[in-house]
């Protein structure tokens, strides 16, 4: 994709689409500012080059104008991180926005109100996209987390602004989630977890074509066990995915991928933080019990396999890590990946729950890359092109060697 250095920025009005969709509590306080912090390098770079930044984002999934989805609560944090007063616009299009944009000094930042206050945003309405674009000279998309959406501010707007390039965060996400995966230092291992195999089929299939080792964990393993004829007690099973599980095992075999399923599991008498629990072999899950984490033998086997790798990608927890009693498997992976990073292994945490697990373990700064996208990183790992990336200049992404 086209990059920032190529454009002449002095005095230019740059429409920056960021993903500032951060969680807010009931008092409208930001509970996790990761996405704001991740957007700062691009904005700072533009300001240093003398550009005027018109910053846009969505927040949540509002139906029309909804005060609790306003971007206003983000202004103090953004201002603090940028070291300047960010101006808040009352809207994302219209006369007032035009005036504020025109009055913006070089090196100034105007934050537009939630683009999803207009239904035209998600409809990718060309007229709306044109209005968004009308206040700017060029476009920078740094909203990796929203790049899987073909919306007006992520896709439509590029029809009216050239150049349209990727920001630093977008570039970094692509470097790791596309570049490192397409062109990995080998051996390359993937760890895929999560509760349902149905939501990870695409990712598993796509990674099976690339990895040397595939480690599976999380609730989805019970569908694999059942497909192999094992008893699974009350564990979560997707009955309609048994054949698929068998065929994924076959594919791994035929491609020479070392597939590791847990050999022991932590079972519980109920789905609760205070459940009774015990460790059993995967072949001996008792009636009436459910598996909620991988066991210590599995953790050891996984660790030995991971020790041989040069690149690891992780998507999805090993167990119900929200309950302390069933967090050991997930924590062990997080800890080991942090250690491997220190030894020069490329470690990539792709989206959603595994990111939360790494953050909970306090190891967020110990990985090569932690994705800011949930759905977007999943789609990218499935090998799907992202509309927000395709719309940029030189969209044909050439993986860079890391
Ligand atoms: C996310 O949180 O995954 C992105 O901000 C996209 O949000 P959406 O799923 O509401 O489009």
Boltz pocket constraint, residues with backbone or C-beta under 6 A from the ligand:
constraints:
  - pocket:
      binder: B
      contacts: [[A, 19], [A, 21], [A, 60], [A, 61], [A, 145], [A, 146], [A, 149], [A, 372], [A, 373], [A, 374], [A, 375], [A, 376]]
      max_distance: 6.0
